[in-house]
Amino acid sequence: MPKCPHCGEQVHAGQETCFACGWKVRARAYQQEKPHNARIFILVGGLLLVGVIGIGLVIAGSSRKAKVELVQQRQAEIRDSVRQAMKAKRDTMKVESENAETRALADELDKLDRRFNNVRQQVVRGDKPGPEQTRIISQIRTELSRLRGVASSVDLAYGAKAESLKQQVRDGERTIRALISDLGRAPKK
Protein backbone atom coordinates (compact mmCIF):
# COMPACT_ATOMS: atom_id res chain seq x y z
CA MET A 1 0.00 0.00 0.00
CA PRO A 2 1.10 3.48 -0.74
CA LYS A 3 2.04 5.95 1.98
CA CYS A 4 1.25 9.64 2.38
CA PRO A 5 4.19 11.63 1.09
CA HIS A 6 3.65 14.22 3.82
CA CYS A 7 3.21 12.28 7.04
CA GLY A 8 3.99 8.69 5.99
CA GLU A 9 0.58 7.26 7.00
CA GLN A 10 -0.79 4.47 4.82
CA VAL A 11 -3.42 5.45 2.30
CA HIS A 12 -5.77 3.22 0.33
CA ALA A 13 -5.96 3.08 -3.43
CA GLY A 14 -8.32 5.72 -4.79
CA GLN A 15 -8.18 7.76 -1.57
CA GLU A 16 -7.83 11.48 -2.41
CA THR A 17 -6.76 12.91 0.98
CA CYS A 18 -4.77 11.53 3.91
CA PHE A 19 -7.01 10.92 6.94
CA ALA A 20 -4.14 11.66 9.31
CA CYS A 21 -2.88 15.03 7.99
CA GLY A 22 -5.40 16.10 5.35
CA TRP A 23 -2.84 16.11 2.59
CA LYS A 24 -4.20 15.74 -0.93
CA VAL A 25 -2.63 12.41 -1.75
CA ARG A 26 -4.03 11.89 -5.22
CA ALA A 27 -2.90 15.29 -6.60
CA ARG A 28 0.58 14.99 -5.09
CA ALA A 29 0.98 11.41 -6.08
CA TYR A 30 -0.06 12.21 -9.60
CA GLN A 31 2.50 14.95 -9.75
CA GLN A 32 5.24 12.73 -8.45
CA GLU A 33 4.33 9.86 -10.70
CA LYS A 34 4.61 12.05 -13.82
CA PRO A 35 7.51 10.60 -15.81
CA HIS A 36 10.31 12.87 -17.04
CA ASN A 37 11.11 12.89 -20.71
CA ALA A 38 14.78 11.90 -21.15
CA ARG A 39 14.89 13.38 -24.63
CA ILE A 40 14.40 16.87 -23.22
CA PHE A 41 17.31 16.40 -20.83
CA ILE A 42 19.49 15.05 -23.63
CA LEU A 43 18.49 17.89 -25.94
CA VAL A 44 19.12 20.58 -23.30
CA GLY A 45 22.44 18.96 -22.36
CA GLY A 46 23.46 18.75 -26.00
CA LEU A 47 22.57 22.40 -26.59
CA LEU A 48 24.57 23.43 -23.51
CA LEU A 49 27.52 21.38 -24.72
CA VAL A 50 27.33 22.90 -28.21
CA GLY A 51 27.06 26.38 -26.67
CA VAL A 52 30.10 25.84 -24.44
CA ILE A 53 32.13 24.43 -27.33
CA GLY A 54 31.02 27.32 -29.59
CA ILE A 55 31.98 29.92 -27.00
CA GLY A 56 35.31 28.18 -26.53
CA LEU A 57 35.97 28.21 -30.28
CA VAL A 58 34.99 31.87 -30.57
CA ILE A 59 37.31 32.80 -27.71
CA ALA A 60 40.12 30.67 -29.15
CA GLY A 61 39.58 32.19 -32.60
CA SER A 62 39.56 35.69 -31.16
CA SER A 63 42.75 35.12 -29.23
CA ARG A 64 44.40 33.56 -32.28
CA LYS A 65 43.27 36.51 -34.40
CA ALA A 66 44.56 38.93 -31.77
CA LYS A 67 47.92 37.14 -31.73
CA VAL A 68 48.14 37.29 -35.52
CA GLU A 69 47.28 41.00 -35.48
CA LEU A 70 49.88 41.61 -32.77
CA VAL A 71 52.54 39.79 -34.78
CA GLN A 72 51.59 41.75 -37.91
CA GLN A 73 51.70 45.01 -35.97
CA ARG A 74 55.16 44.19 -34.60
CA GLN A 75 56.39 43.26 -38.07
CA ALA A 76 55.04 46.56 -39.42
CA GLU A 77 56.81 48.45 -36.63
CA ILE A 78 60.06 46.65 -37.43
CA ARG A 79 59.68 47.43 -41.15
CA ASP A 80 59.01 51.09 -40.33
CA SER A 81 62.03 51.33 -38.06
CA VAL A 82 64.23 49.68 -40.72
CA ARG A 83 62.90 52.15 -43.33
CA GLN A 84 63.60 55.07 -41.02
CA ALA A 85 67.11 53.80 -40.31
CA MET A 86 67.80 53.38 -44.02
CA LYS A 87 66.42 56.85 -44.75
CA ALA A 88 68.58 58.34 -42.00
CA LYS A 89 71.61 56.53 -43.42
CA ARG A 90 70.83 57.80 -46.95
CA ASP A 91 70.32 61.32 -45.60
CA THR A 92 73.62 61.13 -43.72
CA MET A 93 75.41 59.89 -46.83
CA LYS A 94 73.74 62.62 -48.88
CA VAL A 95 74.81 65.29 -46.38
CA GLU A 96 78.33 63.88 -46.32
CA SER A 97 78.35 63.87 -50.12
CA GLU A 98 77.05 67.43 -50.21
CA ASN A 99 79.61 68.46 -47.60
CA ALA A 100 82.31 66.88 -49.76
CA GLU A 101 81.00 68.79 -52.79
CA THR A 102 80.94 72.01 -50.78
CA ARG A 103 84.51 71.37 -49.60
CA ALA A 104 85.53 70.70 -53.21
CA LEU A 105 83.93 74.00 -54.28
CA ALA A 106 85.68 75.81 -51.42
CA ASP A 107 89.00 74.19 -52.41
CA GLU A 108 88.55 75.35 -56.01
CA LEU A 109 87.86 78.88 -54.78
CA ASP A 110 90.97 78.73 -52.57
CA LYS A 111 93.05 77.65 -55.59
CA LEU A 112 91.65 80.56 -57.59
CA ASP A 113 92.44 82.91 -54.70
CA ARG A 114 96.06 81.64 -54.56
CA ARG A 115 96.39 81.97 -58.35
CA PHE A 116 94.94 85.49 -58.15
CA ASN A 117 97.44 86.47 -55.42
CA ASN A 118 100.36 84.99 -57.41
CA VAL A 119 99.36 86.85 -60.58
CA ARG A 120 98.76 90.07 -58.61
CA GLN A 121 102.21 89.85 -57.04
CA GLN A 122 103.85 89.22 -60.41
CA VAL A 123 101.92 91.88 -62.33
CA VAL A 124 101.72 94.64 -59.75
CA ARG A 125 105.29 95.65 -59.11
CA GLY A 126 105.59 98.04 -56.27
CA ASP A 127 102.86 99.26 -53.95
CA LYS A 128 100.49 100.93 -56.41
CA PRO A 129 98.59 99.06 -59.13
CA GLY A 130 97.36 100.97 -62.16
CA PRO A 131 93.72 102.12 -62.45
CA GLU A 132 92.76 99.23 -64.78
CA GLN A 133 94.53 96.74 -62.47
CA THR A 134 92.76 98.23 -59.43
CA ARG A 135 89.38 97.82 -61.11
CA ILE A 136 90.09 94.19 -62.05
CA ILE A 137 91.50 93.39 -58.57
CA SER A 138 88.36 94.85 -57.00
CA GLN A 139 86.12 92.80 -59.32
CA ILE A 140 88.04 89.60 -58.55
CA ARG A 141 87.81 90.15 -54.78
CA THR A 142 84.09 90.96 -55.00
CA GLU A 143 83.39 87.89 -57.15
CA LEU A 144 85.47 85.62 -54.86
CA SER A 145 83.58 86.88 -51.82
CA ARG A 146 80.22 86.36 -53.53
CA LEU A 147 81.16 82.85 -54.67
CA ARG A 148 82.28 81.85 -51.17
CA GLY A 149 78.83 82.85 -49.90
CA VAL A 150 77.11 80.90 -52.66
CA ALA A 151 79.33 77.84 -52.03
CA SER A 152 78.54 77.88 -48.31
CA SER A 153 74.80 77.97 -49.02
CA VAL A 154 74.97 74.84 -51.21
CA ASP A 155 74.81 72.73 -47.99
CA LEU A 156 71.44 74.23 -47.11
CA ALA A 157 69.86 73.65 -50.53
CA TYR A 158 68.52 70.41 -52.01
CA GLY A 159 67.82 69.11 -55.47
CA ALA A 160 67.54 71.61 -58.30
CA LYS A 161 68.32 74.58 -56.03
CA ALA A 162 71.64 73.01 -54.96
CA GLU A 163 72.54 72.24 -58.58
CA SER A 164 71.71 75.83 -59.55
CA LEU A 165 74.01 77.15 -56.82
CA LYS A 166 76.82 74.81 -57.89
CA GLN A 167 76.41 76.02 -61.46
CA GLN A 168 76.62 79.64 -60.25
CA VAL A 169 79.92 78.82 -58.52
CA ARG A 170 81.31 77.15 -61.68
CA ASP A 171 80.24 80.11 -63.82
CA GLY A 172 81.78 82.49 -61.29
CA GLU A 173 85.05 80.50 -61.37
CA ARG A 174 85.19 80.93 -65.16
CA THR A 175 84.56 84.66 -64.73
CA ILE A 176 87.37 84.92 -62.16
CA ARG A 177 89.78 83.00 -64.42
CA ALA A 178 88.97 85.41 -67.23
CA LEU A 179 89.51 88.39 -64.88
CA ILE A 180 92.86 86.95 -63.71
CA SER A 181 93.90 86.66 -67.37
CA ASP A 182 92.75 90.26 -67.91
CA LEU A 183 94.79 91.32 -64.85
CA GLY A 184 97.90 89.73 -66.37
CA ARG A 185 97.35 91.73 -69.62
CA ALA A 186 96.20 95.00 -68.03
CA PRO A 187 98.42 98.05 -68.45
CA LYS A 188 100.68 98.61 -65.50
CA LYS A 189 100.12 102.36 -65.21
C-alpha positions in Angstrom: 0.0 0.0 0.0 1.1 3.5 -0.7 2.0 5.9 2.0 1.2 9.6 2.4 4.2 11.6 1.1 3.6 14.2 3.8 3.2 12.3 7.0 4.0 8.7 6.0 0.6 7.3 7.0 -0.8 4.5 4.8 -3.4 5.4 2.3 -5.8 3.2 0.3 -6.0 3.1 -3.4 -8.3 5.7 -4.8 -8.2 7.8 -1.6 -7.8 11.5 -2.4 -6.8 12.9 1.0 -4.8 11.5 3.9 -7.0 10.9 6.9 -4.1 11.7 9.3 -2.9 15.0 8.0 -5.4 16.1 5.3 -2.8 16.1 2.6 -4.2 15.7 -0.9 -2.6 12.4 -1.7 -4.0 11.9 -5.2 -2.9 15.3 -6.6 0.6 15.0 -5.1 1.0 11.4 -6.1 -0.1 12.2 -9.6 2.5 14.9 -9.8 5.2 12.7 -8.5 4.3 9.9 -10.7 4.6 12.0 -13.8 7.5 10.6 -15.8 10.3 12.9 -17.0 11.1 12.9 -20.7 14.8 11.9 -21.1 14.9 13.4 -24.6 14.4 16.9 -23.2 17.3 16.4 -20.8 19.5 15.0 -23.6 18.5 17.9 -25.9 19.1 20.6 -23.3 22.4 19.0 -22.4 23.5 18.8 -26.0 22.6 22.4 -26.6 24.6 23.4 -23.5 27.5 21.4 -24.7 27.3 22.9 -28.2 27.1 26.4 -26.7 30.1 25.8 -24.4 32.1 24.4 -27.3 31.0 27.3 -29.6 32.0 29.9 -27.0 35.3 28.2 -26.5 36.0 28.2 -30.3 35.0 31.9 -30.6 37.3 32.8 -27.7 40.1 30.7 -29.2 39.6 32.2 -32.6 39.6 35.7 -31.2 42.8 35.1 -29.2 44.4 33.6 -32.3 43.3 36.5 -34.4 44.6 38.9 -31.8 47.9 37.1 -31.7 48.1 37.3 -35.5 47.3 41.0 -35.5 49.9 41.6 -32.8 52.5 39.8 -34.8 51.6 41.8 -37.9 51.7 45.0 -36.0 55.2 44.2 -34.6 56.4 43.3 -38.1 55.0 46.6 -39.4 56.8 48.5 -36.6 60.1 46.6 -37.4 59.7 47.4 -41.2 59.0 51.1 -40.3 62.0 51.3 -38.1 64.2 49.7 -40.7 62.9 52.1 -43.3 63.6 55.1 -41.0 67.1 53.8 -40.3 67.8 53.4 -44.0 66.4 56.9 -44.7 68.6 58.3 -42.0 71.6 56.5 -43.4 70.8 57.8 -46.9 70.3 61.3 -45.6 73.6 61.1 -43.7 75.4 59.9 -46.8 73.7 62.6 -48.9 74.8 65.3 -46.4 78.3 63.9 -46.3 78.4 63.9 -50.1 77.0 67.4 -50.2 79.6 68.5 -47.6 82.3 66.9 -49.8 81.0 68.8 -52.8 80.9 72.0 -50.8 84.5 71.4 -49.6 85.5 70.7 -53.2 83.9 74.0 -54.3 85.7 75.8 -51.4 89.0 74.2 -52.4 88.5 75.4 -56.0 87.9 78.9 -54.8 91.0 78.7 -52.6 93.1 77.7 -55.6 91.6 80.6 -57.6 92.4 82.9 -54.7 96.1 81.6 -54.6 96.4 82.0 -58.3 94.9 85.5 -58.2 97.4 86.5 -55.4 100.4 85.0 -57.4 99.4 86.9 -60.6 98.8 90.1 -58.6 102.2 89.9 -57.0 103.8 89.2 -60.4 101.9 91.9 -62.3 101.7 94.6 -59.8 105.3 95.6 -59.1 105.6 98.0 -56.3 102.9 99.3 -54.0 100.5 100.9 -56.4 98.6 99.1 -59.1 97.4 101.0 -62.2 93.7 102.1 -62.4 92.8 99.2 -64.8 94.5 96.7 -62.5 92.8 98.2 -59.4 89.4 97.8 -61.1 90.1 94.2 -62.0 91.5 93.4 -58.6 88.4 94.8 -57.0 86.1 92.8 -59.3 88.0 89.6 -58.6 87.8 90.1 -54.8 84.1 91.0 -55.0 83.4 87.9 -57.1 85.5 85.6 -54.9 83.6 86.9 -51.8 80.2 86.4 -53.5 81.2 82.9 -54.7 82.3 81.8 -51.2 78.8 82.9 -49.9 77.1 80.9 -52.7 79.3 77.8 -52.0 78.5 77.9 -48.3 74.8 78.0 -49.0 75.0 74.8 -51.2 74.8 72.7 -48.0 71.4 74.2 -47.1 69.9 73.7 -50.5 68.5 70.4 -52.0 67.8 69.1 -55.5 67.5 71.6 -58.3 68.3 74.6 -56.0 71.6 73.0 -55.0 72.5 72.2 -58.6 71.7 75.8 -59.5 74.0 77.2 -56.8 76.8 74.8 -57.9 76.4 76.0 -61.5 76.6 79.6 -60.2 79.9 78.8 -58.5 81.3 77.1 -61.7 80.2 80.1 -63.8 81.8 82.5 -61.3 85.0 80.5 -61.4 85.2 80.9 -65.2 84.6 84.7 -64.7 87.4 84.9 -62.2 89.8 83.0 -64.4 89.0 85.4 -67.2 89.5 88.4 -64.9 92.9 87.0 -63.7 93.9 86.7 -67.4 92.8 90.3 -67.9 94.8 91.3 -64.8 97.9 89.7 -66.4 97.4 91.7 -69.6 96.2 95.0 -68.0 98.4 98.0 -68.5 100.7 98.6 -65.5 100.1 102.4 -65.2 
